[in-house]
Amino acid sequence: MTDKKEIKNSFIEFVSLMALYMALMAMSIDMILPALPFIGHEFGVLDENKTQYVIYTLFLGFTFGQIIYGPIADSFGRKPTVYAGLSLLIIGDIISILSHNFHMLLIGRFLQGFGAASPRITSMAIVRDLYKGRDMARVMSLIMTIFIIIPIIAPAFGQLILLVTGWRTMFVIFLAAALIATIWTYFRLPETIKRQDVRPFHIKEIMRDFGKVFQNKTTMIYAVCSGMIFGALIAYIASSRQIFQDYFALGKLFPLFFAIGAISIGVSSIVNSMIVKRFGMRYICYRALIVMIFISSLIILAEVLQGDKVYLWQFMIFILVTFFCVGLLFGNLNALAMEPMGHIAGVAATVIGCVSSGISVIIGALIGQAYNNTLMPITVGFLILTSLSLALQKLVDKDIAVN
């Protein structure tokens, strides 16, 4: 057990380690994107939309993994929970490296996601152990700033690997990153949960805590909002290679244009860390959603007027603005969902993560599989999901104002 002061003495290192926890998942997603056609060719997957399953199964494992890690983190500590997840992540990496058919690869990817859920969920609980309110939002934004470097460079790095060797080398790199995270945690991260907050691992009590989270309207609405926004992002990520390499015929320039969106998220995360204490999380989320609705409406109008044709410069403006808003939303929506849950942070992180991830996987798969060589599924998806998120935020803000 440790206290906040001990952590703050190495604040930069703490933020960096939390960012690595989150980056393990991001790296497993974005680096593999350029390799999807090669994986499909090697395993005889002819439908390009089907190669998106390499992304979806990772998120599916991530969703189911979150169910168990929160209660374990509250009962046995944050560090043992991280070790358990990283072990499964390592096993999934090894299975993926050795895979000899598409189904075996998907099993490995599921285990990767299942394992990656642990450091992701536990990092939220660790941050909540040490911070609250707008300070927590600021820390989450700083973590996102470092974490976003991975999506910026990962596709380009993956493309470089494909020029030198095969796609399996990417999983060797994922394996190395998981081992580094394990060693770093062992030597440098103290246990953050306070002794008085350790909860016995009793099924009835865990179910009661789950019920408390589900009954909190504020927490659940913000978890749903987070899931819808992330679902739109998953759909974009899963179909991004097809959009840039097929629709816009950019070939090997795909990682460069993909990185532009990631940079936009990174910049907005930095901006959010500087302004959130002044304007507040709800105000920023509200404004970001309005801007996303406006820019989505504009790009859909352009598609209709231009006969389903969108020019690259139009789409990149849409991506820059949309992803800047996404960067503002991510840390704030999670912080707003977690804010009422300090006494059961681990269980709350599990419920929030499971709800948001489950929604995002379903939505992302539906939109991604609807890709039809036009941008209409993606752009309409963003418009509908941001509009619903704004309506839900208005609903919860109205309740807070009344109470």
N, C-alpha and C positions, 0 to 999 in steps of 0.2 A: 504494500500500500504506500501511496505517496501523497503529496499535497500539491496544490496549484503552483506554489512558489518554486518547487523543484523543477516542474515542467517549464515554467516561464524563463528559467535561467538558460535554457537551450531552446528558445522559442522557434528559431529558424529551423533547427534540426527537427523539432516536433512537427512543424508544418510540412516539412519535406517528407518525413516518414508517412504522415497521414496522406499526403498527395501520392506517394508510391502505392499505398494500399488501394487507393481509388484507381490509380493508373494501371494496375495489373489487369483490370477488366478492360479499360480503354485500349490498352496496347493489344490485347487479345482480339479486339474488334477491328481496329483501324489498320493494323499492319497487314492483316490477312486479306484486305479488300482487293489489292491488285492481283492476288493469287487465285481468286475465285474461278476465273476461266481455266486456269491450269489444273486446279483441283477437279473441276467438272470434266475436263478432257481426260485426265488420268483415270477417273473412276467411271467414265461413260455416262455422265449426267448431261443430257443434251439440252434440256430446257434451262435457260439461263436463270429464270426466276427460281428454279429449284436449288441452285447453288446458294441462294440467300439463306437456306436452312442452316448453313454453317454459322451464320450470324444468329438466327433465331434460337437454335438449340442452346447456344451459349447463354442467351438471355433467359431461356426457359429454366435451365439449371440454376441460374442466378436467382430467379424468382422462388423456386422451391427451397433453395438453400437458406434463404432469409427466414424461413419459418422457424428453424431450430436455433439459429445462432444467438438471437436476442436473449431468450431465457437462459441459455448456457452462459452468456456473458454476464448476466445479472447474478447467477448462482455460483459460477466457478471462476469468475474473473475475466478481464478483457484479454490478457495475454494467452491463457490456455485456449480460448476460443479462436484467436488468430492462428495459433499453431495448428489447430484441427483443420481449419479451412485451407491453410497453405499446404498442408499435407495432401488433401484431396485435389487441390489445384495441380500439384506436382504430379500426382498419379494421372490426372487427365492429360497433362502435357505429354507424359511418356506414352500413353495409349495413342494419342494423336500422332506422335512421331513414328510409332510402329504400325499405324493403321494400314491395312491392305485392301480395304473397300470403303465405300462412302458411309455405310452405316456404322462401321467401327470408328471412323473419324467423328461422326456425330455423337457417339457415346463419349468419346474423349472430350469433345467440346461441352457436352452436358456436365461432365464432372469438373471441367475447368470453371464453368459458370457457377456450379454448386459450391466449389471451393472458394472462388473469388468473392462470393457473397459474404463470407466471414470478415475479411479485413474491411470490406466496404461498410457493412453494418456496424462492426465494432468501432470503426473510426468515428462514426456519428455519435456513438455512445461515449467514446473517449472525449470528444470535443464537448459533448453535453455535460460530462463529468466536471469539466474545468471552466466552462463559459456558459452564459445564458443571454437571451435577448439579442440586442443589436451587436454586442461583442461576439456572440456566437456566429451571427451572420457575417461579421467582418472576418473571423477566422476561416469560416467555410469559403468565403470568397477568395481569400489568400491561398487556401488549399487548391481551389479550382484554378487559380492563376498558374500555379506550378503544374498541376495535373493536366492542364490543357495543352502544354507543350507536347505531350505525347501524341494527341491527334494531329498536331501540326506536322510533326516529322515522321510519324509512324508509316503512313502510306508511301512516302518517298523512300523511307528506309526499306520497306517491303519490296518496292519496285527495284531498288538497288540489289537486294538479295536475289531476286529473280534473275537479274542479269548475270550474277556470279554463280549461283547455285540453285537449289530447288526450294519449294515452299516448305518442306519439312524443317529446314534450318530455322524458320521463324519460330517453330515450337521449341527448338533448342534454346532460343533467346528467351522465350516466355519462361521456360524452365529455370534458366539462370536468374531471371528477375525475381522469381518466387523464392529461390534459394537465398538471394541477397536480402529480401524482405524478412525472411525467417531469421537469418543471422543478426541483422540490424535490430530486430525486435528483441531478440534474446539478450543482447549486450547493452542496448541503449534505452529501451522503453520501460519505465517503471509501471507497476500496476496503478491504475488511476481510480478505480472504484473504491469508495470509502468503506471501511469495515461495517459501519452502521447501515450501509445501503445494500450489502450482500443479502440476497434473498434465498431461502432454502428452495431446493429444486423439488417442489411439490406440484404435481399435475393440477390439483384443484386450485392452488394459488396462482399458478401460471395462467390457467384458463380464466380465473377471475381478473387477472391483470390484462389479459387480452380483451376481456369484456369492457374494462375501463377505457382502454384505448378506442375500441370500436364505438363506445357510447359517447366519446368526446366529438361533438359535431365539428368543431374547429379543426382538430387534428385530421379527421377523416376527409373533410372537404379539401383541405390543402394537399393531402396525400393523393386524392383523385385528380386534382388539378396538375400536380407534378407528373402523375402517370400519363395524362393526356398530352402534355407538352413533350414529355420524353418519348411517347409513342410516335408523335410526328417526327421527332428526330431520328428514332430507330428506322422508320420507313425511309427517310432520306439516306441514312447511312447504308442501309441494305441495298438500295437501288442506285447509290451514287456512282458506282463504277459504270453501270449501264447508261446513266444520264450523261456523264462526261465523256466516256469513251465511245458510246454508240450514238446517242442523240446529238451531242455536239461534236463528235468525231475528233476528240482531242488526243486520243492515243495515250502515249506515255506522259503527257502533260497532266493527266488526271490527278496525281498527287499534289501538284502545285495548286490547282483550282480547289481541290478539297481542303487544302491547308488554309486557304483564305477564309473559309467559314470558321475553322477552328481558331484562327487568329482573332476573328471578330468576337468570339466567345471569350477568349483570353483577355482582350482589352476591356470588354464590358465587366468581367469579373474584377479587374483592378479598379475600374470606375466605381463599381458597387461597393467595394471595400472602403472607398474614400467618402461616399455620399450616404451610405445606409444609416449611419448614426445621426445624420442631420435630417433626412427626409422620412426615414422609417421604412420597414419592409413592405407593409401593405400598400403604401403610396407608390413605391417603385414598381411593385408587381402590377398594380392597376394600370399605370401609365404604359408599361411594357406591353401588356396585352392589347391595349387600344392601338398602339403603333403596329403590332403584328397583324391585327385585324385589317387595318388600313392598307398595309403593304401587300397582304395576301389578296385583298380585293382588287388592287391595282394590277397585279400580275395576272389574275384570272381574267380581268377585263381585257388586258393586252392579248391573252391567248384567244379569247373569243373574237376580237376584232381582227386578229391576224390569222385566223383559220387554224387554230391549234399550234401555231408556230410561235416560238419564243426565241428571241435573240440572246446570245450569250451575255451581252452586257446587261440586258434586262434581268436575266436570271441571277447574275452575280450581285446586282443591287439588291434584289429580293433576299438573297442569301446573307449578304453583309448586314442588312438591317434586321432581318429575322433572327439571325444568330447572335447579334448584339443583344437583342431583347431576351433571347434564351439564356444568355450568360447572366443577365440581371435576375432572371426568374429562378434559376436552379438553386443557388444558395439560400435565397430568401424563402422560397416555398418550403424547402426542407426545414429551415429554421422555424418558420411559422407553425409547421406541423409538429415539430418537436417541443416547442416552447412550453406548452402546458404539461409536459410529460417528464419533468426532471426527476420525479421520484421513482419512475419505472422506465428509465431511458433505454435500457437494453430491449425490453419487450416492445416499447413504443417504436424503436428503430426497426425492429422486426416487422411489426404490423405495417408501418408506413412504407418500408421498403418493399414488402411483399405486395401490398395493395398497388402501389405506384408501378412496380415492375410488372405485375400481372396484367394490369391495364395496358401498359406500354407495349408488352409483347404481343398481346392480342391486336391492338390497334396498329402497331408497326407491321405485323404480318399481313393484316388485311389490306393496308394501303400499299405495302411493298409488292405483294402478289398481284395487285391490280395494275402494276406498271404495264403500259401498253404502247411504249415508244412515244408517249406524250408526257408532258409535265402536269397534266390536269389532276391525276390522282394525288400527287404530292401537294400541289398548291391548294386544291380544294380541302384536302385533309388538314392543312395548317389553318385555313380559315374556319372550318367547323370546330376544330378542337380549341383554338384560342377563344372563339366566341363562347363556347360552353364554359371554358375556364373563367372567363370574365363574369359570366352570369353567376357561377358558383361563388366566386369571390365576393360579389355584391351581396349574395345571400348571407354569407357568414359575417361579413362586415356589418350588415344590417342587424344581425342578432347580437353582435358585440356591442353595437351602439345602444340597442334597446336595453341590454343587461347592464 
